[in-house]
Amino acid sequence: SRPKPRPRDPRSRLPPPRRLARRSPSRRTWWGARVESAASDAAVGEGERKPTKGKGVSNLLKRTVSSLFMVAVGGVVIFAGGWPWALAMALFNGASCVEYFGMVREMNKELPYPPPEWCINLCVAACASLPVLLHATGGKMTSIIVATVISFTAICAALIVNEESHFNEFTSSLFGLIYCGFLPTFWVKLRGMSGVSLATPDSLLHHWPAWLGGPGIWTLGLAATITIVLSVVSADVGAYAFGKNFGKNKLTAVSPNKTVEGAIGGLLACAGTCAALFSVMGWPGTAWQGAFLGVTVFFTSVFGDLLESVMKRNATMKDSGNLIPGHGGLLDRFDSYIFTGSVTYFFVIAVLGGFRRVFSVGYY
């Protein structure tokens, strides 16, 4: 006789279990910020990470509020100059140094031995003290050079005494002192430049209202600071507009979202803005010199942006921090300004008036 068939398990009629997308792993940096892994983000498809409409509006609101706050605070300290500007730059240096070493600690492959905690704290203190020291000494360049050398020498001596010292501890500390301390401090020197009055009768600044300080507040340092800030902003806007509408060719593998067409748009916008502000503000130079400064500022801003992209990629971090809601960290927002302050300062010194003339009128 034929054997009876076995009854089917009712559970076998159920559909196969749905395979869920692997959730992007995350970790916390040493200062407590939650960071998504860039490698895991790339593994998850774009269609699996579509944000909801509410989250998109919330993020846009955060970015808008943060941008308005930064514009208001930045405008106040830039126009105030002096100690408010120096203290603001000291806070920026210290916070950006914290973000930098946060990325260094995540570079497990490139930098397997990050500096110890005490070394990081010493670098942060040194970077934050440079703008204050520069302003307290009347803008003497020697002061920040000596302070940087002494700080690095002290760090080297302390690391050598340590039984488990490694060479990349020295290199990452030195780069942090230069990148987060020495270079940004040039914005204090740039803002403090004086000796040339811009509020001439032929300049639009001559009609600056008295309730905002009058024409006398417009020194070369104030005009230079505002010119460069607006030029970098216009470069970002021009690069975004051209890249979104005409972008086809990738600029570099370091930042896949940047295109050659976007770079051309940013270059034209930066050079045009700088040349226009040269004429409007009555700079001691021609509009062609302003355009040349704009080209220089654009390339240095792009270099600063790409350099931070390299660090974030090596650290597999999406943002350098979470200090600014909707934007990320300070370095995410102001990486383009790291090199532009020093470049503009030496442009004014060397190109506009020549070394002897500039120093003779008492530039900061």
PyMOL commands that set and color helices and strands:
alter all, ss='L'
color gray80, all
select helices_A, chain A and resi 10-13+38-43+46-49+53-80+82-104+117-136+141-161+167-182+186-191+204-207+210-212+215-217+220-246+260-281+287-314+330-337+340-352+355-360
alter helices_A, ss='H'
color red, helices_A
select strands_A, chain A and resi 26-28+34-36
alter strands_A, ss='S'
color yellow, strands_A
deselect
rebuild
show_as cartoon
